[in-house]
């Protein structure tokens, strides 16, 4: 899969990735690669998302493990936590809006 993420400031982040494991309804593992302008890998990350249910509520635990980065990936690494938090907050808001 190849996508281009875009930050709030309009910066574009070409990315490719693949889902490597899905265990319904408890686990998703995906590998993504942030590409440089020339298409080469600048940052490789394995993302693991675990879901548990208790008393009708779902808890999600997200872990991103960097397996390779180049000096060019410093800006991406600096913003990775903020970016994922924003994405997860948007997901939560969307889920809230469709379950009410």
N, C-alpha and C positions, 0 to 999 in steps of 0.2 A: 504494500500500500504506500502511496506517495501523496503527501499533503503539503500545504504551505500554511503554517500558522502565522497569524498576524497580531502583533502586539498593539496595545492601546495607542502607541505613538506612530503606528503605521509600519514599523519595522517588520519585514517578512522573514520567516524562518523556515527554509525548505527542510522537510523531514521525510524520512521513509521508515517503515517499520513493519512488523509482523507479529500477530498473536501467536505465542508459542505453546500456551496451555490454557484451557478453559475447563473448569470443573464446576458445572452448574449445581447449586447457586452460590458456591462459596469462594471461587478463586478465578482470577484472570491474571495471566502473565503475558506481557508483551515487551518486545525489544524495539527500541527506536534509535535512529541515527540522525543527528542533525548534520546537514550537509553545508559545506562551504560554497562559495560562488562557483567554483569549478566542479561541483558535484562530489568532491571527495569527503570522506567522513571526518568530521571535526569532533564529534561527541557521540559516544555510544552508551546507552542506558538500558538496563533491564528493570522493568517496572512490575511490581507484584501488588495486586489489589486483593485483599481478603475481606469477605463479608461474613458477618455472624448475625444471628437474630436472637433477641431475647425480649420477652414480654411484648411482642408485636413491633419492636423497633429494630432497625438494621444499623449495625455499626460497620463502618468501612475503615480498614487500615491500609494505607498506601505507602509503599516503600520503593524508592528509586535508587538503584545502585549503579553508579558510574563505573563502566568497565574500560573506557578509553576516553581521553580528552587530549586535545592539542592546545597550544597556547592561544590559538584563535577562538577557542571555545570559552574563554574566561567570562565574557559578557553573558553568554548563555547560562553558564553555571551560576553566576551571581543572581540571575533572575529566575532560576528554575523553581525554587521554593515558592516565590511569590506567584509565578505563573500557574503552577499546579494548584495553589490555594484558590486563586481566582477561578480556575476552571471547575474545581470541586464545589465552590460556593455557587457558581452558576448552575451546576447540575442539581444541587440541593434545592435551589430556588425553583427550578423547572419541575422537579419531582413534587415539591410542596404545592405548586400551582395545579398540577394535574390530579393530585390526591385529595384536594379539598372540595 
